[in-house]
Amino acid sequence: MSIVVISTGGTIASTEAADGAAAPDLTGEELVRSIPELGSIADVRTHEFANVPSPHLTIDRMQTLSALCAEYDADPSIDGIVVTHGTDILEETAYFLDLTYGGETPVVLTGAMRNPSLASPDGPGNLLASVRTAASNGARDRGVLVCLDDRVHTARDVTKTNTMALDSFRSPEFGPLATVDKSRVVWHRAIAGDTPVFDIADESLTNDVHAVTVTAEMPVAQLDCAEEAAGLCLATTGAGHIPATIVPALERLRDAGVPLVATSRCPEGRLARETYGFEGSERTLQELGIYYATRNLQKTRIATVVGLAADALDELFERPER
């Protein structure tokens, strides 16, 4: 059994400087070497991809990471891939990989909430659990996975729910796929449906997709700035509701050819189809021809970026019409 650990930086690779401020500096080889128990699970190799805080990772770098995972998938000597990553945008990178990787070799992302300079750092345990997960037979055919705090999640459902807590990564509504019980991985449920996978060219990617959370009496200027954008994603209130005052701005964007994608700002549930009919309700969204998303706003934006690059928005999202 051979597992490759691709390191990208983040808290798991950070140590404190003399002034007490932490920044990524540990290599993947150093991370692996600090956990001797890994050798009893697999032959663990390392690949230094980056050593940066996760907010510094770009869409282009996510695409490069996806291509790297595909290269290892084509290597018959590799049985699993673990990516160490900062937790701030870990869910976005995981979902990007879920939509673009498509290989058979399991890919598991992990990170840490406490850097190695602090008491009881969680990085070593998370990396150990992630290697166990990548080596597990149950990890196959479940898409890209995320493993922290001994819980295994699907990339499509998991989100960071707390700024500092060790159990920050959770899957609202559906819960984790598996639990790592010391030396074994216990799988609890299957994944409903398959995530579509898209082969996209580097030059077709754009980060010019706006993401806006709808709030009470929000200023129309938040939408006007998207007039020349590649797309606009909205986290609507409740089951798909927006202030009536922003409807004309959305109509202008639609008429200008800007794709509009809506989700809910609620952590659970989906957009309604036919419950309400007031101006700004789900009926308005449908009259505008807005795409319906089922992920949170940050993942909806990632899906829109991928969908635009692959000319496949209709494959990624539903578009209910009145």
C-alpha positions in Angstrom: 0.0 0.0 0.0 1.5 3.3 -1.1 0.0 6.8 -0.2 1.3 10.1 -1.5 0.9 13.2 0.8 0.7 16.4 -1.2 1.4 19.3 1.0 0.1 22.8 0.3 0.8 24.6 3.6 -1.8 25.9 6.0 -2.0 25.7 9.8 -1.0 22.0 9.8 2.4 23.2 8.4 2.8 26.4 10.5 5.1 27.1 13.4 5.4 30.2 15.5 8.1 32.8 14.9 9.9 34.6 17.8 7.0 37.2 17.9 4.5 34.4 18.4 2.9 34.8 14.9 2.5 31.5 13.0 3.1 30.9 9.3 3.5 27.9 7.1 7.0 26.6 6.9 7.0 22.8 7.6 7.4 20.5 4.5 5.3 17.5 3.8 8.3 15.3 4.5 8.7 16.9 8.0 5.0 16.4 8.7 5.2 12.7 7.7 8.4 12.1 9.6 6.9 13.4 12.8 4.3 10.6 12.8 6.2 7.2 12.9 2.9 5.3 13.0 2.2 6.2 9.4 4.8 3.5 8.4 2.6 0.8 9.8 -0.3 1.8 7.5 1.4 2.4 4.2 4.5 3.4 2.3 4.0 7.2 2.5 5.6 9.4 -0.1 5.5 13.2 -0.1 5.1 15.9 -2.8 5.7 19.6 -2.0 3.1 21.5 -3.9 3.0 24.8 -2.0 3.6 26.1 1.5 1.1 29.0 1.8 -1.9 30.0 3.9 -5.0 28.6 2.1 -6.5 32.0 1.3 -3.4 32.5 -1.0 -4.4 29.5 -3.2 -6.0 30.6 -6.5 -8.5 28.9 -8.8 -5.6 28.3 -11.2 -3.6 26.6 -8.5 -6.6 24.4 -7.7 -6.7 23.4 -11.3 -2.9 22.5 -11.1 -3.6 20.5 -8.0 -6.4 18.6 -9.7 -4.1 17.8 -12.6 -1.4 16.6 -10.2 -3.9 14.2 -8.5 -4.8 12.9 -12.0 -1.1 12.2 -12.6 -0.9 10.2 -9.4 -4.1 8.4 -10.3 -2.4 7.2 -13.5 0.5 5.8 -11.5 -0.3 2.2 -10.6 2.0 2.3 -7.7 -0.1 4.9 -5.8 -3.1 3.6 -3.9 -4.3 6.8 -2.2 -3.7 10.6 -2.2 -3.8 12.8 0.9 -3.7 16.6 0.5 -2.7 18.7 3.5 -4.3 22.1 3.3 -5.2 25.2 5.3 -8.7 25.0 6.7 -10.0 28.5 5.6 -10.8 27.5 2.0 -10.3 23.8 2.3 -13.9 23.0 1.5 -13.6 25.1 -1.7 -10.5 23.3 -2.9 -12.1 19.9 -2.0 -15.2 20.7 -4.0 -13.2 22.0 -7.0 -11.3 18.7 -7.0 -14.6 16.8 -6.6 -15.8 18.4 -9.8 -12.6 18.1 -11.9 -10.5 15.2 -10.7 -12.6 12.1 -11.5 -9.9 9.5 -10.9 -10.3 6.1 -9.1 -7.6 6.7 -6.6 -9.1 8.1 -3.3 -8.3 11.7 -2.6 -8.6 12.9 1.0 -8.0 16.5 2.2 -7.0 17.3 5.7 -5.6 20.2 7.8 -5.4 21.4 11.3 -7.1 24.0 13.6 -4.1 24.2 15.9 -0.6 24.7 14.6 2.3 22.4 15.8 3.6 25.1 18.2 0.5 25.0 20.3 -0.5 22.5 23.1 -2.3 19.5 21.7 -2.0 20.2 18.0 -4.5 18.3 15.9 -2.6 18.1 12.7 -0.7 14.8 13.4 -3.9 13.0 14.3 -5.7 14.4 11.3 -3.0 13.4 8.9 -2.8 9.9 10.5 -6.6 9.5 10.2 -6.5 10.8 6.6 -3.9 8.3 5.5 -6.0 5.5 7.1 -9.0 6.8 5.2 -7.1 6.9 1.9 -5.9 3.4 2.4 -9.4 2.1 3.2 -11.3 0.1 0.6 -14.4 2.0 1.5 -12.9 5.3 0.3 -13.3 4.4 -3.3 -16.2 5.6 -5.4 -17.2 8.3 -2.9 -15.7 11.3 -4.6 -13.2 13.6 -3.0 -13.2 13.3 0.8 -12.3 15.5 3.8 -11.1 14.1 7.1 -10.6 16.1 10.3 -11.3 15.3 13.9 -11.7 11.6 13.1 -14.7 12.2 10.9 -14.8 11.6 7.1 -17.0 13.9 5.0 -17.8 14.2 1.3 -16.4 17.3 -0.3 -19.9 18.4 -1.5 -21.4 18.5 2.0 -18.6 19.5 4.4 -18.1 23.1 5.6 -16.1 24.9 8.3 -18.6 25.8 11.0 -16.4 27.4 13.7 -13.4 29.7 13.5 -11.2 27.8 16.0 -12.9 24.6 17.4 -11.3 21.3 16.6 -14.6 19.8 15.4 -15.2 22.7 13.1 -15.7 20.6 9.9 -19.2 19.2 9.7 -21.7 18.1 7.2 -25.0 20.0 8.1 -28.2 18.0 7.6 -26.5 14.8 6.4 -23.6 14.1 8.8 -20.2 12.4 8.1 -19.7 9.5 5.8 -17.4 7.6 8.2 -15.6 7.7 11.6 -12.0 6.8 12.1 -12.0 4.6 15.2 -8.3 4.4 16.1 -7.0 1.8 13.6 -10.1 1.3 11.5 -12.4 3.4 9.3 -16.1 2.7 10.0 -18.3 3.8 7.0 -21.8 4.9 8.0 -23.6 5.8 4.8 -23.4 5.9 1.0 -23.5 9.0 -1.1 -26.7 9.7 -3.0 -26.1 10.3 -6.7 -22.9 11.0 -8.5 -21.0 14.3 -8.7 -20.5 15.2 -12.4 -16.8 15.6 -13.3 -15.6 18.0 -15.9 -12.4 18.2 -18.0 -11.7 21.8 -18.3 -8.9 23.7 -20.0 -6.7 26.1 -18.0 -7.4 29.0 -20.2 -11.1 28.7 -19.8 -11.0 29.3 -16.0 -12.0 32.7 -14.5 -12.2 34.0 -11.0 -14.6 36.7 -12.2 -17.7 35.1 -10.5 -19.2 37.4 -7.9 -20.7 35.9 -4.7 -23.2 38.0 -2.6 -25.2 37.2 0.5 -28.7 38.7 0.4 -29.5 40.8 3.5 -32.2 43.1 4.7 -32.6 46.1 2.4 -29.2 45.4 0.9 -27.8 48.1 -1.4 -28.3 47.6 -5.1 -24.7 48.7 -5.7 -23.7 45.2 -4.5 -25.2 43.8 -7.6 -24.4 46.6 -10.0 -20.7 45.9 -9.8 -21.4 42.5 -11.4 -22.6 44.0 -14.7 -19.5 42.8 -16.6 -18.9 39.7 -14.5 -18.7 36.1 -15.8 -21.4 35.2 -13.3 -23.2 36.1 -10.1 -24.0 33.8 -7.2 -26.6 34.8 -4.6 -27.2 33.3 -1.1 -30.8 34.2 -0.7 -32.7 34.4 2.5 -34.8 31.4 3.6 -36.0 29.2 0.8 -35.1 31.6 -2.0 -36.3 35.1 -1.1 -34.9 38.5 -1.9 -35.8 42.1 -1.3 -38.1 43.4 -4.1 -35.8 46.4 -4.4 -33.0 44.3 -6.0 -35.2 42.6 -8.6 -34.7 45.4 -11.3 -30.9 45.0 -10.8 -31.1 41.3 -11.3 -33.2 41.8 -14.4 -30.5 44.1 -15.8 -27.8 41.5 -15.2 -29.9 38.8 -16.8 -30.6 40.9 -19.8 -26.8 41.6 -20.0 -26.2 37.9 -20.2 -24.7 37.4 -16.8 -25.5 33.9 -15.5 -27.4 34.1 -12.2 -27.1 31.2 -9.6 -29.0 31.1 -6.3 -28.6 29.1 -3.2 -29.8 29.7 0.4 -27.9 31.4 3.2 -29.4 28.8 5.5 -26.9 26.0 6.4 -29.6 23.3 5.7 -32.4 22.8 3.2 -33.0 23.7 -0.4 -34.7 26.4 -2.4 -38.5 26.3 -2.6 -40.3 25.7 -5.9 -43.9 26.8 -5.4 -44.7 27.9 -1.9 -44.7 31.7 -2.2 -45.7 34.1 -4.9 -44.8 37.6 -3.6 -42.4 39.8 -5.5 -38.9 38.6 -4.5 -40.1 35.1 -3.7 -38.9 31.8 -5.4 -41.4 32.7 -8.1 -39.4 35.8 -8.9 -36.2 33.7 -9.1 -37.8 31.4 -11.6 -39.2 34.3 -13.7 -35.6 35.6 -13.8 -34.4 32.3 -15.1 -32.0 31.9 -12.2 -30.2 28.6 -11.7 -30.9 26.7 -8.5 -27.9 25.4 -6.5 -27.9 23.0 -3.5 -24.5 23.9 -1.9 -23.5 26.8 0.3 -22.5 30.1 -1.3 -18.7 29.4 -1.5 -19.2 26.1 -3.1 -21.9 27.4 -5.4 -19.3 29.9 -6.7 -16.8 27.1 -7.2 -19.4 25.1 -9.2 -20.2 28.2 -11.3 -16.5 28.7 -12.0 -16.2 25.1 -13.2 -19.6 25.2 -15.0 -18.6 28.3 -17.0 -15.2 26.8 -17.9 -16.9 23.6 -19.1 -19.9 25.4 -20.7 -22.0 23.1 -18.5 -24.1 25.2 -16.1 -27.1 23.2 -17.2 -25.5 20.0 -16.1 -24.5 21.4 -12.7 -27.7 23.3 -11.8 -31.4 23.0 -12.2 -33.3 25.9 -13.7 -36.9 25.8 -12.7 -39.1 28.0 -14.8 -42.6 29.4 -14.2 
